[in-house]
Amino acid sequence: MKYLPDPQMTEQYDKLKKYESPNFPQSDAWAKVNSAIGHKVIKKEFKNGGFAYLYIKDAKRGRFMEIPCGPVLNWEDESEVRAAISEIKSVAKAEHCGFIRLRPQLLDTKKNLNIMKSTGARLAPWYLAAEHTVIIDLSQSEEQLLSNMRRQTRYEVRRADKLGIKVEKGNSKELFKEFHRVQVETAKRQGFIPPDLKTLMAEREAFSNNINIYVAKTKDGEPIAYGLILIEGDEAEYYEAASTDLNRKLPGAYAMQWRVIRDLKKQGISRYNLWGIAPPGQPNHKFAGVTTFKKGFGGDVVSYIPAHDIIISRVKYAPDYVIETIRKKRRHL
């Protein structure tokens, strides 16, 4: 699945056109994850071309549909887009959804925003599927990858080596349980909501050999930092993270990322998506701290169009819109 050419794009597209998007939320594996944790999943193949995995979710405020990183269409073809959206709306109505939330894998340009507007969609009050991220081109040599890093990041990578920090990886049930336990503790310190163990185990089952947990440890074997890495197609994602108190003073997360980058490169993966940073120009955003860390590894900053909602029932949609708008402000997102 490739980005579609846009003659109005600027230098940003020239940087990104080498990145082919595997759209892992639009993959068979992600569909299996959602099915395993209780969401209804519908794969819709459109008459005029393209497809989408439609995830039907039941929240306290009502039933809705999500399409993360999709639908997968020729967004340059107006008739194909119009026909696909019509088919999706028919499914949403049949499933009694109050609204459809979608975030296609389209770069954040005026043209693409106008395409979304033409579908009748409006900006959503909540984000969907890492709208801003950092992508590292793994086709470069290790020397070039190191050279692209921020000076402080390179220093921490080398300091980790001098301190004898080692990085291990695996995907055993025991390691996933350990990761979950540490992530719950991390979430309490940092104020985010972690996935439950059932979801993590569903991801382990669905992605099989294409999911691993990396653990950075002191030379005495004490855990410092964890990263859950999944692979779909030519891209890998730094999808979940966790850390112990040791990570505040030891460069475990830096050692872990450098090991991940080298491993992925050896496996022939072409790009590494660090999956989620703060939007440009928002220093008080909740993700601002992790943004500094991720951008330090020297990848390209990528912004996709924000999530949009297509309203099916205004009565059902209104409470959700109000609640999510308030929640977004409170969480500095």
VOPAGU-2260 file (C-alpha; in pm, 1 decimal, decimal comma):
REM VOPAGU-2260
SITE   aa  ch    i         X         Y         Z
SITE  MET   A    0       0,0       0,0       0,0
SITE  LYS   A    1     156,4     324,3    -111,4
SITE  TYR   A    2     106,5     691,0     -57,6
SITE  LEU   A    3     -69,5     835,9    -359,1
SITE  PRO   A    4     102,9    1117,0    -550,8
SITE  ASP   A    5     -22,4    1467,1    -481,1
SITE  PRO   A    6     114,5    1733,7    -718,2
SITE  GLN   A    7      46,6    2005,7    -459,2
SITE  MET   A    8     259,8    1846,5    -189,5
SITE  THR   A    9     575,9    2024,7     -82,7
SITE  GLU   A   10     912,6    1896,9      30,0
SITE  GLN   A   11     739,1    1689,7     299,7
SITE  TYR   A   12     608,6    1447,4      38,2
SITE  ASP   A   13     949,3    1418,5    -126,0
SITE  LYS   A   14    1083,5    1296,6     207,4
SITE  LEU   A   15     797,3    1056,5     269,0
SITE  LYS   A   16     735,6     900,1     -70,5
SITE  LYS   A   17     996,7     632,7       6,1
SITE  TYR   A   18     782,7     516,3     298,1
SITE  GLU   A   19     523,1     264,5     188,3
SITE  SER   A   20     254,0     229,1     451,7
SITE  PRO   A   21     160,2    -123,8     559,2
SITE  ASN   A   22    -133,6      14,5     759,5
SITE  PHE   A   23    -106,4    -242,0    1039,2
SITE  PRO   A   24    -445,1    -139,6    1190,3
SITE  GLN   A   25    -586,5    -244,4     851,5
SITE  SER   A   26    -421,1    -587,0     863,7
SITE  ASP   A   27    -553,1    -937,4     926,0
SITE  ALA   A   28    -350,3    -952,2    1247,3
SITE  TRP   A   29    -504,2    -635,9    1392,6
SITE  ALA   A   30    -849,0    -760,7    1296,4
SITE  LYS   A   31    -778,7   -1077,6    1494,5
SITE  VAL   A   32    -673,0    -871,5    1796,4
SITE  ASN   A   33    -994,8    -672,3    1794,3
SITE  SER   A   34   -1207,8    -980,4    1747,9
SITE  ALA   A   35   -1032,8   -1155,6    2037,3
SITE  ILE   A   36   -1101,8    -869,0    2278,4
SITE  GLY   A   37   -1470,2    -854,9    2192,7
SITE  HIS   A   38   -1514,0    -601,4    1913,0
SITE  LYS   A   39   -1713,9    -687,8    1605,1
SITE  VAL   A   40   -1491,6    -674,3    1297,4
SITE  ILE   A   41   -1619,9    -641,8     942,0
SITE  LYS   A   42   -1391,1    -654,9     639,6
SITE  LYS   A   43   -1549,6    -451,4     363,9
SITE  GLU   A   44   -1425,1    -484,1       7,0
SITE  PHE   A   45   -1565,3    -200,0    -200,4
SITE  LYS   A   46   -1727,5    -243,6    -539,2
SITE  ASN   A   47   -1517,5      32,3    -695,6
SITE  GLY   A   48   -1191,0     -86,1    -539,0
SITE  GLY   A   49   -1014,5     -74,3    -205,1
SITE  PHE   A   50   -1107,5    -222,1     130,3
SITE  ALA   A   51   -1139,5    -143,9     499,9
SITE  TYR   A   52   -1152,1    -325,1     829,5
SITE  LEU   A   53   -1443,2    -174,3    1019,2
SITE  TYR   A   54   -1424,3    -206,5    1397,6
SITE  ILE   A   55   -1759,9    -183,7    1576,2
SITE  LYS   A   56   -1717,3     -71,7    1936,7
SITE  ASP   A   57   -1964,9     -50,2    2222,3
SITE  ALA   A   58   -1893,9     225,7    2474,0
SITE  LYS   A   59   -2098,9     344,8    2770,3
SITE  ARG   A   60   -2210,7     639,0    2557,0
SITE  GLY   A   61   -2318,8     418,4    2267,8
SITE  ARG   A   62   -2208,9     216,3    1967,8
SITE  PHE   A   63   -1972,3     352,5    1701,7
SITE  MET   A   64   -1740,4     243,9    1420,2
SITE  GLU   A   65   -1364,0     301,4    1397,2
SITE  ILE   A   66   -1147,6     281,2    1084,1
SITE  PRO   A   67    -787,1     346,2    1195,5
SITE  CYS   A   68    -541,9     405,4     907,7
SITE  GLY   A   69    -820,3     348,3     659,6
SITE  PRO   A   70   -1014,5     296,6     451,1
SITE  VAL   A   71    -751,9     189,2     197,7
SITE  LEU   A   72    -855,4     358,2    -126,0
SITE  ASN   A   73    -737,8     547,6    -429,0
SITE  TRP   A   74    -813,8     881,9    -264,7
SITE  GLU   A   75    -741,8    1055,7    -595,2
SITE  ASP   A   76   -1050,3     893,3    -748,3
SITE  GLU   A   77   -1352,9    1094,0    -639,3
SITE  SER   A   78   -1605,3     833,7    -751,9
SITE  GLU   A   79   -1423,3     554,0    -569,9
SITE  VAL   A   80   -1410,4     757,1    -249,6
SITE  ARG   A   81   -1776,0     856,2    -273,1
SITE  ALA   A   82   -1887,6     497,3    -336,6
SITE  ALA   A   83   -1673,7     356,5     -51,7
SITE  ILE   A   84   -1800,1     611,1     202,2
SITE  SER   A   85   -2157,0     534,6      97,7
SITE  GLU   A   86   -2101,0     162,3     155,7
SITE  ILE   A   87   -1938,2     227,8     494,9
SITE  LYS   A   88   -2230,2     446,5     604,1
SITE  SER   A   89   -2473,2     169,3     507,0
SITE  VAL   A   90   -2285,7     -74,4     730,6
SITE  ALA   A   91   -2276,7     177,5    1018,0
SITE  LYS   A   92   -2651,8     229,1     994,1
SITE  ALA   A   93   -2717,5    -145,0     984,6
SITE  GLU   A   94   -2496,8    -185,8    1294,4
SITE  HIS   A   95   -2679,8      98,2    1477,1
SITE  CYS   A   96   -2364,4     308,8    1514,0
SITE  GLY   A   97   -2399,5     670,3    1621,6
SITE  PHE   A   98   -2097,8     778,5    1416,6
SITE  ILE   A   99   -1796,4     661,3    1216,5
SITE  ARG   A  100   -1445,4     767,4    1321,7
SITE  LEU   A  101   -1180,5     731,5    1052,7
SITE  ARG   A  102    -823,3     842,4    1000,2
SITE  PRO   A  103    -695,1     745,5     655,0
SITE  GLN   A  104    -322,5     710,4     594,4
SITE  LEU   A  105    -307,2    1046,7     416,8
SITE  LEU   A  106     -54,4    1320,5     482,0
SITE  ASP   A  107    -179,7    1633,5     653,5
SITE  THR   A  108    -216,8    1862,6     352,3
SITE  LYS   A  109    -485,9    2111,9     254,1
SITE  LYS   A  110    -581,3    1895,8     -41,8
SITE  ASN   A  111    -630,1    1584,7     169,1
SITE  LEU   A  112    -828,5    1776,7     429,1
SITE  ASN   A  113   -1055,9    1900,1     150,9
SITE  ILE   A  114   -1103,4    1541,9      31,7
SITE  MET   A  115   -1217,9    1445,5     380,7
SITE  LYS   A  116   -1449,1    1746,0     396,9
SITE  SER   A  117   -1606,1    1638,2      67,4
SITE  THR   A  118   -1712,6    1309,8     227,7
SITE  GLY   A  119   -1923,6    1495,1     482,9
SITE  ALA   A  120   -1680,2    1419,0     765,0
SITE  ARG   A  121   -1593,8    1668,9    1040,6
SITE  LEU   A  122   -1286,7    1694,2    1261,9
SITE  ALA   A  123   -1311,9    1450,8    1553,0
SITE  PRO   A  124   -1262,5    1563,7    1913,5
SITE  TRP   A  125   -1023,6    1271,8    1978,4
SITE  TYR   A  126    -718,0    1133,5    1798,4
SITE  LEU   A  127    -689,6     796,9    1625,1
SITE  ALA   A  128    -382,5     588,3    1539,0
SITE  ALA   A  129     -72,8     807,3    1589,3
SITE  GLU   A  130    -154,6    1112,6    1381,8
SITE  HIS   A  131     195,8    1255,2    1442,6
SITE  THR   A  132     498,1    1029,5    1450,8
SITE  VAL   A  133     866,7     980,2    1369,7
SITE  ILE   A  134     975,2     732,8    1102,6
SITE  ILE   A  135    1334,3     613,2    1071,3
SITE  ASP   A  136    1461,8     503,4     729,3
SITE  LEU   A  137    1643,6     175,1     799,5
SITE  SER   A  138    1800,7     150,2     453,4
SITE  GLN   A  139    2084,5     368,0     582,6
SITE  SER   A  140    2406,7     226,2     727,1
SITE  GLU   A  141    2450,3     194,7    1103,5
SITE  GLU   A  142    2709,1     471,3    1085,0
SITE  GLN   A  143    2461,4     702,5     912,1
SITE  LEU   A  144    2184,4     614,4    1157,4
SITE  LEU   A  145    2411,5     706,9    1446,3
SITE  SER   A  146    2521,3    1023,6    1270,5
SITE  ASN   A  147    2157,5    1130,9    1224,1
SITE  MET   A  148    2088,0    1111,7    1596,0
SITE  ARG   A  149    2090,0    1416,4    1819,9
SITE  ARG   A  150    2427,4    1452,5    1991,9
SITE  GLN   A  151    2278,1    1380,5    2335,3
SITE  THR   A  152    2106,3    1067,6    2203,7
SITE  ARG   A  153    2433,7     934,4    2061,1
SITE  TYR   A  154    2600,2    1009,0    2394,1
SITE  GLU   A  155    2335,6     811,4    2585,0
SITE  VAL   A  156    2361,4     516,5    2345,2
SITE  ARG   A  157    2736,5     503,2    2399,1
SITE  ARG   A  158    2705,5     560,0    2774,2
SITE  ALA   A  159    2471,8     261,0    2793,7
SITE  ASP   A  160    2738,6      45,7    2633,7
SITE  LYS   A  161    3003,6     169,5    2877,9
SITE  LEU   A  162    2773,5      94,0    3171,6
SITE  GLY   A  163    2732,5    -262,5    3054,0
SITE  ILE   A  164    2359,4    -232,0    2985,8
SITE  LYS   A  165    2236,4    -533,1    2791,7
SITE  VAL   A  166    1919,4    -573,6    2587,2
SITE  GLU   A  167    1723,1    -896,0    2558,3
SITE  LYS   A  168    1414,0    -979,1    2354,1
SITE  GLY   A  169    1143,2   -1244,0    2350,1
SITE  ASN   A  170     770,4   -1305,9    2318,7
SITE  SER   A  171     694,2   -1568,9    2580,9
SITE  LYS   A  172     375,1   -1552,1    2784,3
SITE  GLU   A  173     583,4   -1494,7    3095,8
SITE  LEU   A  174     757,6   -1193,9    2940,9
SITE  PHE   A  175     425,3   -1043,2    2830,2
SITE  LYS   A  176     293,0   -1081,9    3185,2
SITE  GLU   A  177     607,2    -915,8    3322,1
SITE  PHE   A  178     572,4    -633,6    3070,8
SITE  HIS   A  179     208,6    -580,6    3169,1
SITE  ARG   A  180     296,0    -566,5    3538,6
SITE  VAL   A  181     569,2    -305,8    3483,1
SITE  GLN   A  182     353,8    -105,4    3242,2
SITE  VAL   A  183      76,0     -77,6    3499,6
SITE  GLU   A  184     331,1      68,7    3741,1
SITE  THR   A  185     462,4     301,7    3469,4
SITE  ALA   A  186     110,0     419,3    3392,1
SITE  LYS   A  187      52,2     516,2    3754,4
SITE  ARG   A  188     365,2     731,8    3751,2
SITE  GLN   A  189     307,4     890,3    3411,8
SITE  GLY   A  190     -70,4     913,7    3404,2
SITE  PHE   A  191    -177,6     708,6    3104,3
SITE  ILE   A  192    -414,1     413,9    3058,1
SITE  PRO   A  193    -228,2      91,9    2967,5
SITE  PRO   A  194    -377,1    -196,3    2769,4
SITE  ASP   A  195    -503,5    -484,9    2978,9
SITE  LEU   A  196    -334,1    -823,5    2979,6
SITE  LYS   A  197    -605,7    -975,5    2761,2
SITE  THR   A  198    -528,4    -723,4    2486,1
SITE  LEU   A  199    -153,7    -781,5    2509,7
SITE  MET   A  200    -202,7   -1157,0    2488,0
SITE  ALA   A  201    -433,8   -1110,8    2189,8
SITE  GLU   A  202    -160,0    -909,4    2016,9
SITE  ARG   A  203      93,4   -1179,4    2097,3
SITE  GLU   A  204    -131,2   -1447,9    1948,0
SITE  ALA   A  205    -227,3   -1250,3    1636,8
SITE  PHE   A  206     119,1   -1121,2    1540,9
SITE  SER   A  207     300,7   -1444,1    1636,2
SITE  ASN   A  208     669,7   -1412,3    1538,9
SITE  ASN   A  209     618,6   -1051,4    1432,4
SITE  ILE   A  210     588,1    -918,5    1786,0
SITE  ASN   A  211     860,6    -899,9    2050,3
SITE  ILE   A  212     928,1    -733,1    2381,4
SITE  TYR   A  213    1274,5    -584,0    2426,5
SITE  VAL   A  214    1412,5    -537,4    2777,8
SITE  ALA   A  215    1713,7    -326,3    2871,0
SITE  LYS   A  216    1884,5    -451,1    3188,7
SITE  THR   A  217    2174,6    -347,1    3409,1
SITE  LYS   A  218    2483,8    -562,6    3407,1
SITE  ASP   A  219    2338,2    -724,4    3720,6
SITE  GLY   A  220    2019,1    -815,4    3538,2
SITE  GLU   A  221    1781,4    -554,0    3679,7
SITE  PRO   A  222    1517,8    -436,9    3426,6
SITE  ILE   A  223    1532,8     -71,7    3320,4
SITE  ALA   A  224    1315,6     -20,6    3012,2
SITE  TYR   A  225    1079,2    -226,1    2796,3
SITE  GLY   A  226     949,6    -182,6    2441,6
SITE  LEU   A  227     682,6    -380,0    2256,6
SITE  ILE   A  228     771,7    -393,0    1887,7
SITE  LEU   A  229     540,6    -528,0    1620,4
SITE  ILE   A  230     604,3    -576,5    1249,3
SITE  GLU   A  231     359,5    -558,3     960,6
SITE  GLY   A  232     490,1    -565,1     605,7
SITE  ASP   A  233     799,0    -346,8     561,8
SITE  GLU   A  234     737,8    -141,7     874,4
SITE  ALA   A  235     793,2    -196,7    1245,8
SITE  GLU   A  236     619,7      -4,5    1525,3
SITE  TYR   A  237     738,7      94,6    1871,0
SITE  TYR   A  238     387,0      33,4    1991,0
SITE  GLU   A  239     403,0      11,4    2373,3
SITE  ALA   A  240     658,2     100,0    2639,8
SITE  ALA   A  241     725,2      55,4    3010,0
SITE  SER   A  242    1005,6     133,1    3251,9
SITE  THR   A  243    1121,4      94,0    3608,8
SITE  ASP   A  244    1252,4     368,7    3837,1
SITE  LEU   A  245    1604,6     287,2    3716,4
SITE  ASN   A  246    1522,1     443,0    3379,1
SITE  ARG   A  247    1530,6     787,8    3539,7
SITE  LYS   A  248    1907,3     766,8    3588,4
SITE  LEU   A  249    2023,6     498,4    3345,2
SITE  PRO   A  250    2005,5     512,4    2962,6
SITE  GLY   A  251    1817,9     184,9    2928,4
SITE  ALA   A  252    1559,9     318,4    2681,5
SITE  TYR   A  253    1839,2     444,7    2453,6
SITE  ALA   A  254    2014,9     108,8    2459,3
SITE  MET   A  255    1688,3     -67,6    2385,4
SITE  GLN   A  256    1604,5     151,9    2084,6
SITE  TRP   A  257    1949,7     113,6    1932,7
SITE  ARG   A  258    1922,9    -265,7    1963,6
SITE  VAL   A  259    1576,5    -258,2    1804,1
SITE  ILE   A  260    1700,0     -43,8    1514,3
SITE  ARG   A  261    1991,5    -277,6    1442,6
SITE  ASP   A  262    1777,6    -590,8    1471,4
SITE  LEU   A  263    1512,0    -455,4    1234,9
SITE  LYS   A  264    1777,0    -351,8     986,2
SITE  LYS   A  265    1923,1    -704,5     988,1
SITE  GLN   A  266    1574,7    -846,4     928,5
SITE  GLY   A  267    1535,8    -632,1     617,1
SITE  ILE   A  268    1263,7    -405,7     759,7
SITE  SER   A  269    1278,1     -77,1     568,2
SITE  ARG   A  270    1140,2     166,2     826,0
SITE  TYR   A  271    1077,9     200,4    1196,7
SITE  ASN   A  272     773,9     396,2    1316,2
SITE  LEU   A  273     815,6     532,1    1668,8
SITE  TRP   A  274     435,1     566,3    1687,5
SITE  GLY   A  275     318,1     886,3    1842,8
SITE  ILE   A  276     458,1    1230,4    1929,2
SITE  ALA   A  277     310,9    1568,7    2019,3
SITE  PRO   A  278     173,0    1783,6    1735,9
SITE  PRO   A  279     410,3    2056,6    1611,6
SITE  GLY   A  280     408,9    2374,9    1818,6
SITE  GLN   A  281     247,0    2224,7    2128,7
SITE  PRO   A  282     517,0    2222,1    2401,5
SITE  ASN   A  283     258,6    2157,8    2675,6
SITE  HIS   A  284     110,9    1854,4    2504,6
SITE  LYS   A  285     104,3    1538,1    2713,6
SITE  PHE   A  286     340,5    1366,8    2467,0
SITE  ALA   A  287     595,9    1650,6    2468,9
SITE  GLY   A  288     844,7    1462,1    2686,8
SITE  VAL   A  289     846,8    1145,1    2481,2
SITE  THR   A  290     861,0    1358,0    2165,0
SITE  THR   A  291    1204,4    1490,5    2259,8
SITE  PHE   A  292    1323,8    1133,6    2318,1
SITE  LYS   A  293    1185,6     995,9    1990,8
SITE  LYS   A  294    1298,1    1283,5    1770,7
SITE  GLY   A  295    1646,8    1237,3    1908,4
SITE  PHE   A  296    1691,4     925,0    1694,9
SITE  GLY   A  297    1694,8    1132,3    1378,6
SITE  GLY   A  298    1395,3    1008,6    1180,9
SITE  ASP   A  299    1153,9    1213,2     971,6
SITE  VAL   A  300     859,7    1376,5    1147,2
SITE  VAL   A  301     535,1    1267,6     978,0
SITE  SER   A  302     189,9    1421,0    1021,9
SITE  TYR   A  303    -121,8    1249,8     890,4
SITE  ILE   A  304    -460,6    1416,2     860,9
SITE  PRO   A  305    -638,9    1420,0    1197,3
SITE  ALA   A  306    -923,2    1184,5    1279,4
SITE  HIS   A  307   -1260,3    1273,0    1132,6
SITE  ASP   A  308   -1614,9    1174,1    1226,3
SITE  ILE   A  309   -1906,0    1099,8     997,9
SITE  ILE   A  310   -2224,7    1147,5    1196,4
SITE  ILE   A  311   -2494,2     884,0    1156,5
SITE  SER   A  312   -2719,1     997,2    1443,1
SITE  ARG   A  313   -2682,2    1348,9    1583,5
SITE  VAL   A  314   -2868,4    1248,3    1898,3
SITE  LYS   A  315   -2624,5     963,7    1967,8
SITE  TYR   A  316   -2318,1    1162,5    1861,1
SITE  ALA   A  317   -2370,7    1478,4    2067,9
SITE  PRO   A  318   -2290,0    1333,2    2415,3
SITE  ASP   A  319   -1977,0    1164,8    2284,2
SITE  TYR   A  320   -1852,6    1485,0    2120,3
SITE  VAL   A  321   -1899,1    1690,2    2436,3
SITE  ILE   A  322   -1736,3    1435,3    2667,8
SITE  GLU   A  323   -1436,3    1374,3    2441,1
SITE  THR   A  324   -1378,5    1746,1    2388,3
SITE  ILE   A  325   -1363,1    1799,3    2765,0
SITE  ARG   A  326   -1142,3    1493,3    2816,2
SITE  LYS   A  327    -895,8    1609,8    2550,2
SITE  LYS   A  328    -850,2    1947,2    2721,1
SITE  ARG   A  329    -808,1    1790,0    3065,1
SITE  ARG   A  330    -545,4    1543,4    2940,7
SITE  HIS   A  331    -350,7    1807,5    2743,8
SITE  LEU   A  332    -387,9    1616,1    2418,3
